[in-house]
Amino acid sequence: MNIYFYTFGCKVNQYETELIRQRLEERGHKPVGKIAEAQVCVINSCTVTAQSDLKMRQLIHKIRRENPAAVIALLGCHPQVFGDDCGCDIVLGNSDKLRLPEILEDYLAGERRVFISPQTSDYAGEILQKDGKKTRGIIKVQDGCDLFCSYCIIPYARGRSRSKPISDIEAEAKILSEGGQKELVIVGINLSDYGKGTGSDLSDAVSAAAKYAVRVRLGSIEPENLSEEIIEKLSKIPNLCPHFHLALQSGCDKTLREMHRRYDKEKYFTIVSTLREHFPDCAITTDIMVGFPGESDDDFKESLETVKAISFADAHIFPYSKRSGTNAAKREDQVPESVKSEREKIMQKAVSESALRYSESLVGKELEVLFEREKSPDFHQGHSAEYQVVKVKRFTDSLYRELRKVRITEVSDGSLIGETVN
């Protein structure tokens, strides 16, 4: 059967969609890129915000309109939290979505299938197989979260924190690297929580992948458990990319407390300083929320000054969005949308300025660049270890999947421009 896939949300969801796709292909099914060509449409949902739910429902309506005969399988976080409320043909929560290949066959035999089981406390066996089409591979090493931040539904969607065994990480890294994927991205729902209760930590997971990968990159990290000891151990892994996406959410201590974050800005500053000490010239990026309930003008100014002082290489700025089922959504001191929008613009301006400063600081330096699919007749393009976009004037047919040293000569339109070094 032809199967169309659509993934909402994070890299963990992307990983799980890829795992499902591989398992379906093993059973003879074929992925397609258009809704109209599919007999089955698989939607891997995200429910971090109400906007995510809205986009998911819009996609379901689009499929019903464009291909009314298609079987729709809705998977993941939305049904795990909100149940079977979309009327799809197959509805599976996170605990059951990897069983889609078998459940699909049961459905085709004649009955609608809905499975929304409680979250497991164990780590499901998940190992991706080779994919010769990609430059960068993803390894999910951790799932779940124990933090219960006041704005976040994820602990209810993903369950408690659990970690993939080191032996599985090594096996998966070997398979993906042998398939030609030069960079492996280590991801999880709360990545710094890796190894909790096992005696291992995040550096052990990275070391396991680094045994086989040309280079390893970390996905988004929560600051709580990123200790100086772990950072020091990470710094001894030579092929770990010096790029750290360290979630801040707010630079105001009052707001952080009301978010139920487990750090203050002083601790965050300490982590950033430790990273920069052990990884000179590293790129530190982040997520910043504006307009959390009760955020006053002074609270926002404090957050803005913190962001300016840290000087991020980049950041994802987003307004607070009410998520039903969370404590923050029940608060009566919601910030008006117009105020959120204005604060988002101000914060984005500050981050854009610091991002430009960081890019300019790399001019004259030699960076390791992994070149990706060729899309332009004028230049080769890839990402540096710091996750900066780097462009080189085209001089050969293709540099796809090659690692080259590039001397940076200028910054132009948000990209680094350089020349390859012999």
C-alpha positions as CSV (number, residue, x, y, z in Angstrom):
1,M,0.0,0.0,0.0
2,N,1.0,3.6,-0.6
3,I,1.5,5.5,2.7
4,Y,1.8,9.2,3.2
5,F,3.6,10.4,6.4
6,Y,3.3,13.8,8.1
7,T,5.2,14.6,11.4
8,F,4.5,17.4,13.7
9,G,6.8,18.6,16.4
10,C,10.2,17.6,17.7
11,K,13.1,15.5,16.5
12,V,12.0,12.7,18.7
13,N,8.7,12.5,16.7
14,Q,10.8,12.6,13.5
15,Y,12.8,9.7,14.7
16,E,9.7,7.7,15.6
17,T,8.1,8.4,12.3
18,E,11.2,7.1,10.5
19,L,11.2,4.0,12.6
20,I,7.5,3.3,11.7
21,R,8.3,4.0,8.0
22,Q,11.1,1.5,8.0
23,R,8.9,-1.1,9.7
24,L,6.1,-0.6,7.2
25,E,8.5,-0.8,4.2
26,E,9.8,-4.1,5.6
27,R,6.2,-5.3,5.2
28,G,6.1,-4.2,1.5
29,H,4.4,-0.8,1.9
30,K,5.6,2.2,-0.1
31,P,6.0,5.8,1.2
32,V,4.6,8.5,-1.1
33,G,4.9,12.3,-1.0
34,K,1.4,13.2,-1.9
35,I,-1.9,12.8,-0.1
36,A,-3.7,11.9,-3.3
37,E,-1.4,9.0,-4.0
38,A,-1.9,7.3,-0.6
39,Q,-4.2,4.5,0.6
40,V,-3.0,5.3,4.2
41,C,-2.1,8.7,5.7
42,V,-0.1,8.5,8.9
43,I,0.0,11.6,11.2
44,N,2.5,11.6,14.0
45,S,1.0,14.4,16.3
46,C,2.4,17.0,18.6
47,T,0.4,18.6,21.4
48,V,2.8,21.0,22.9
49,T,0.5,24.0,22.0
50,A,-3.1,24.5,21.0
51,Q,-1.7,25.7,17.7
52,S,-0.2,22.2,17.1
53,D,-3.6,20.7,17.6
54,L,-5.2,23.2,15.2
55,K,-2.7,22.4,12.5
56,M,-3.2,18.7,13.0
57,R,-7.0,19.0,12.7
58,Q,-6.6,21.1,9.6
59,L,-4.4,18.4,8.0
60,I,-7.1,15.7,8.9
61,H,-9.7,17.9,7.2
62,K,-7.4,18.3,4.1
63,I,-6.9,14.6,3.8
64,R,-10.7,13.9,4.1
65,R,-11.3,16.5,1.4
66,E,-8.5,15.5,-1.0
67,N,-8.6,11.7,-0.5
68,P,-11.8,10.6,1.2
69,A,-11.0,6.9,0.7
70,A,-7.7,7.1,2.6
71,V,-7.3,5.4,5.9
72,I,-6.1,8.0,8.5
73,A,-3.9,6.8,11.3
74,L,-3.4,9.4,14.1
75,L,-0.5,8.7,16.4
76,G,1.4,10.1,19.3
77,C,1.1,12.8,21.9
78,H,-2.4,14.3,21.0
79,P,-4.3,11.0,21.4
80,Q,-2.2,10.0,24.4
81,V,-3.4,13.1,26.3
82,F,-6.8,13.9,24.8
83,G,-8.0,10.4,23.6
84,D,-10.0,9.5,20.5
85,D,-11.4,12.9,19.7
86,C,-10.7,13.3,16.0
87,G,-12.6,10.5,14.4
88,C,-9.6,8.9,12.6
89,D,-9.7,5.3,11.5
90,I,-6.7,4.2,13.6
91,V,-5.8,6.1,16.8
92,L,-2.6,5.1,18.7
93,G,-1.0,6.8,21.8
94,N,2.7,6.9,22.3
95,S,2.8,3.6,24.0
96,D,1.3,1.8,20.9
97,K,2.3,3.8,17.9
98,L,5.3,1.6,17.0
99,R,2.8,-1.2,16.6
100,L,1.2,0.5,13.7
101,P,2.4,-2.0,11.1
102,E,0.6,-4.9,12.8
103,I,-2.4,-2.8,13.9
104,L,-2.8,-1.6,10.3
105,E,-3.1,-5.1,9.0
106,D,-5.8,-5.8,11.7
107,Y,-7.7,-2.7,10.6
108,L,-7.6,-3.8,7.0
109,A,-9.0,-7.1,8.1
110,G,-12.2,-5.3,9.1
111,E,-12.3,-3.2,12.3
112,R,-11.4,0.2,13.5
113,R,-8.5,0.2,15.9
114,V,-8.0,2.5,18.9
115,F,-5.2,1.9,21.4
116,I,-4.3,4.5,24.0
117,S,-2.4,2.6,26.7
118,P,-0.8,4.0,29.9
119,Q,2.8,5.0,29.4
120,T,5.3,2.3,30.0
121,S,8.2,2.7,32.5
122,D,10.5,0.7,30.3
123,Y,12.4,1.8,27.2
124,A,10.9,0.2,24.0
125,G,13.4,-1.4,21.7
126,E,14.1,1.1,19.0
127,I,16.9,0.8,16.5
128,L,16.8,2.5,13.1
129,Q,18.3,0.8,10.1
130,K,20.5,2.2,7.4
131,D,19.2,5.0,5.3
132,G,21.5,5.8,2.4
133,K,19.6,9.0,1.4
134,K,20.5,11.2,4.4
135,T,23.5,13.1,5.6
136,R,22.4,13.4,9.2
137,G,20.9,10.7,11.3
138,I,18.9,10.9,14.6
139,I,19.3,8.6,17.6
140,K,16.7,8.9,20.3
141,V,18.3,7.9,23.6
142,Q,15.7,9.2,26.2
143,D,12.0,9.5,26.5
144,G,9.6,11.1,29.0
145,C,10.0,13.9,31.5
146,D,9.7,14.2,35.3
147,L,9.7,18.0,35.6
148,F,6.1,19.0,35.2
149,C,6.7,22.6,34.3
150,S,3.5,24.6,34.8
151,Y,3.0,25.4,31.1
152,C,3.9,21.9,29.7
153,I,1.7,18.9,28.8
154,I,4.6,16.7,27.8
155,P,5.0,14.6,31.0
156,Y,1.3,13.5,30.4
157,A,2.0,12.8,26.8
158,R,5.3,11.0,27.2
159,G,5.3,9.6,30.7
160,R,8.2,9.4,33.1
161,S,11.9,9.7,32.2
162,R,13.6,6.5,30.8
163,S,16.8,5.9,28.9
164,K,17.9,3.7,26.0
165,P,20.6,1.1,27.0
166,I,24.1,2.0,26.0
167,S,24.4,-1.2,24.0
168,D,21.4,-0.2,21.8
169,I,22.9,3.3,21.2
170,E,26.2,1.7,20.1
171,A,24.4,-0.8,17.8
172,E,22.3,2.0,16.2
173,A,25.2,4.3,15.8
174,K,27.1,1.6,14.0
175,I,24.2,0.8,11.6
176,L,23.5,4.5,10.8
177,S,27.2,5.3,10.3
178,E,27.7,2.3,8.0
179,G,24.7,3.6,6.0
180,G,26.6,6.8,5.2
181,Q,25.2,9.2,7.8
182,K,28.2,11.3,8.7
183,E,26.6,13.2,11.6
184,L,24.4,11.6,14.4
185,V,22.1,13.9,16.4
186,I,21.4,12.6,19.9
187,V,17.8,13.5,21.0
188,G,15.4,12.9,23.8
189,I,12.4,14.6,25.5
190,N,14.7,15.7,28.4
191,L,18.1,14.8,27.2
192,S,20.1,15.9,30.2
193,D,18.1,13.4,32.2
194,Y,19.7,10.5,30.3
195,G,20.8,7.7,32.6
196,K,18.7,8.8,35.6
197,G,18.8,6.0,38.2
198,T,21.2,3.8,36.2
199,G,24.6,5.3,37.1
200,S,25.1,6.6,33.6
201,D,24.8,10.1,32.3
202,L,24.5,12.1,29.0
203,S,28.3,11.8,28.3
204,D,28.0,8.0,28.3
205,A,25.3,8.1,25.7
206,V,27.3,10.5,23.5
207,S,30.5,8.5,23.9
208,A,28.6,5.4,22.8
209,A,27.4,7.1,19.6
210,A,30.8,8.7,19.0
211,K,32.5,5.4,18.7
212,Y,31.1,5.0,15.2
213,A,30.0,8.5,14.0
214,V,32.2,10.9,12.2
215,R,30.7,13.6,14.3
216,V,27.9,13.8,17.0
217,R,25.6,16.6,17.8
218,L,23.3,17.1,20.8
219,G,19.7,18.0,20.4
220,S,17.8,20.3,22.7
221,I,19.0,20.1,26.4
222,E,17.3,21.1,29.6
223,P,19.7,22.8,32.0
224,E,18.8,21.1,35.2
225,N,21.1,18.2,35.2
226,L,23.9,19.6,33.0
227,S,26.6,19.6,35.7
228,E,30.2,20.8,35.4
229,E,31.3,17.2,35.7
230,I,29.2,16.1,32.7
231,I,30.4,19.1,30.6
232,E,34.0,18.3,31.4
233,K,33.4,14.7,30.2
234,L,31.6,15.8,27.1
235,S,34.6,18.1,26.3
236,K,36.8,15.0,26.1
237,I,34.8,13.5,23.2
238,P,36.7,14.9,20.2
239,N,34.0,14.4,17.6
240,L,31.2,16.1,19.6
241,C,30.0,19.3,17.8
242,P,30.5,22.5,19.9
243,H,26.8,23.4,19.6
244,F,24.5,23.4,22.6
245,H,20.8,24.2,22.4
246,L,20.2,25.0,26.0
247,A,16.5,25.8,26.8
248,L,16.2,29.1,28.8
249,Q,12.4,29.9,28.5
250,S,12.8,33.1,30.5
251,G,15.6,35.2,31.8
252,C,13.5,36.4,34.8
253,D,13.9,34.6,38.1
254,K,10.2,35.3,39.1
255,T,8.9,33.9,35.8
256,L,11.2,30.9,36.0
257,R,9.8,30.1,39.5
258,E,6.2,30.4,38.3
259,M,7.1,28.2,35.3
260,H,8.4,25.6,37.9
261,R,11.8,25.5,36.2
262,R,14.5,24.0,38.4
263,Y,17.1,26.8,37.9
264,D,17.5,30.5,38.1
265,K,19.4,32.8,35.8
266,E,22.6,32.6,37.9
267,K,22.7,28.9,37.5
268,Y,22.1,29.2,33.8
269,F,24.9,31.8,33.5
270,T,27.2,29.3,35.2
271,I,26.3,26.5,32.8
272,V,26.9,28.8,29.8
273,S,30.3,30.0,31.2
274,T,31.4,26.4,31.9
275,L,30.4,25.4,28.3
276,R,32.4,28.3,26.8
277,E,35.4,27.4,29.0
278,H,35.5,23.8,27.8
279,F,34.3,24.5,24.2
280,P,35.8,27.8,23.0
281,D,33.8,29.5,20.2
282,C,30.9,27.1,20.8
283,A,27.5,28.1,19.6
284,I,24.9,28.4,22.4
285,T,21.3,28.6,21.1
286,T,18.1,28.5,23.1
287,D,14.3,28.7,23.4
288,I,12.7,31.9,24.9
289,M,9.1,32.3,25.8
290,V,7.5,35.8,26.1
291,G,4.2,36.6,27.6
292,F,4.0,33.9,30.3
293,P,1.0,34.5,32.5
294,G,1.8,37.3,35.0
295,E,4.9,38.5,33.1
296,S,5.0,42.2,33.8
297,D,6.9,44.9,31.9
298,D,9.7,44.7,34.5
299,D,9.8,40.9,34.3
300,F,10.1,41.1,30.5
301,K,12.9,43.7,30.8
302,E,14.8,41.4,33.2
303,S,14.4,38.5,30.7
304,L,15.6,40.7,27.8
305,E,18.7,41.9,29.7
306,T,19.6,38.4,30.6
307,V,19.3,37.3,27.0
308,K,21.5,40.3,25.9
309,A,24.1,39.4,28.5
310,I,24.3,35.8,27.4
311,S,24.6,36.7,23.8
312,F,23.2,33.6,22.1
313,A,24.3,32.4,18.7
314,D,20.6,32.0,17.8
315,A,17.2,31.5,19.6
316,H,13.7,30.4,18.9
317,I,11.4,33.1,20.3
318,F,7.8,32.3,20.8
319,P,4.8,33.7,22.6
320,Y,3.2,31.8,25.5
321,S,0.3,29.6,24.2
322,K,-2.4,28.3,26.6
323,R,-2.2,24.5,26.8
324,S,-5.4,23.0,28.4
325,G,-4.6,20.6,31.1
326,T,-1.7,22.7,32.6
327,N,-1.6,24.9,35.6
328,A,-0.5,28.0,33.6
329,A,-3.6,27.8,31.4
330,K,-5.9,28.2,34.5
331,R,-4.3,31.5,35.5
332,E,-6.4,34.6,35.2
333,D,-3.5,37.0,34.6
334,Q,-3.0,36.0,31.0
335,V,-0.9,38.5,29.0
336,P,-2.8,40.2,26.0
337,E,-1.9,38.9,22.6
338,S,-0.8,42.4,21.4
339,V,1.6,42.6,24.3
340,K,3.0,39.2,23.5
341,S,3.5,40.1,19.9
342,E,5.4,43.3,20.7
343,R,7.6,41.5,23.2
344,E,8.4,38.8,20.7
345,K,9.6,41.5,18.2
346,I,11.8,43.2,20.8
347,M,13.3,39.9,21.9
348,Q,13.9,38.7,18.3
349,K,15.7,42.0,17.5
350,A,18.1,41.4,20.5
351,V,18.7,37.8,19.4
352,S,19.3,38.7,15.8
353,E,21.9,41.2,16.8
354,S,23.8,38.7,19.0
355,A,23.5,36.0,16.3
356,L,25.2,38.4,13.8
357,R,27.9,39.1,16.3
358,Y,28.5,35.4,16.8
359,S,28.7,34.8,13.0
360,E,31.1,37.7,12.6
361,S,33.3,36.3,15.3
362,L,34.0,33.3,13.1
363,V,35.3,35.3,10.1
364,G,39.0,34.3,9.5
365,K,38.6,31.0,11.3
366,E,38.7,27.5,9.8
367,L,35.6,25.5,10.5
368,E,34.7,21.8,9.7
369,V,31.7,21.8,7.4
370,L,29.5,18.8,6.5
371,F,28.2,19.5,3.0
372,E,24.6,18.5,2.2
373,R,22.4,18.0,-0.8
374,E,23.3,20.3,-3.7
375,K,20.5,22.7,-4.3
376,S,22.2,25.7,-6.0
377,P,24.1,25.9,-9.3
378,D,26.2,28.7,-7.7
379,F,27.5,27.3,-4.4
380,H,28.0,24.3,-2.2
381,Q,26.2,24.5,1.2
382,G,26.5,22.7,4.5
383,H,26.6,23.1,8.3
384,S,29.6,23.7,10.4
385,A,30.1,21.8,13.6
386,E,28.7,24.9,15.3
387,Y,25.5,24.5,13.2
388,Q,26.2,27.6,11.1
389,V,25.1,27.6,7.5
390,V,28.3,27.8,5.3
391,K,28.4,28.5,1.6
392,V,31.3,27.9,-0.7
393,K,31.4,29.0,-4.4
394,R,30.7,25.9,-6.5
395,F,34.0,24.4,-7.9
396,T,33.1,20.8,-8.5
397,D,30.1,18.6,-9.3
398,S,29.2,17.8,-5.7
399,L,30.5,17.9,-2.2
400,Y,27.5,15.9,-0.9
401,R,28.3,14.1,2.4
402,E,31.9,15.4,2.4
403,L,33.6,17.0,5.4
404,R,35.9,19.9,4.5
405,K,37.8,22.5,6.3
406,V,36.5,25.9,5.3
407,R,38.1,29.3,6.0
408,I,35.4,31.8,6.6
409,T,35.8,35.1,4.7
410,E,32.6,37.0,5.3
411,V,29.0,36.9,6.6
412,S,26.2,37.5,4.0
413,D,22.4,37.2,4.4
414,G,22.6,35.1,7.5
415,S,25.2,32.6,6.1
416,L,28.9,32.3,6.4
417,I,30.8,32.5,3.2
418,G,34.2,30.7,2.8
419,E,36.8,28.9,0.9
420,T,37.8,25.3,1.2
421,V,41.2,24.7,2.7
422,N,43.4,22.1,1.0
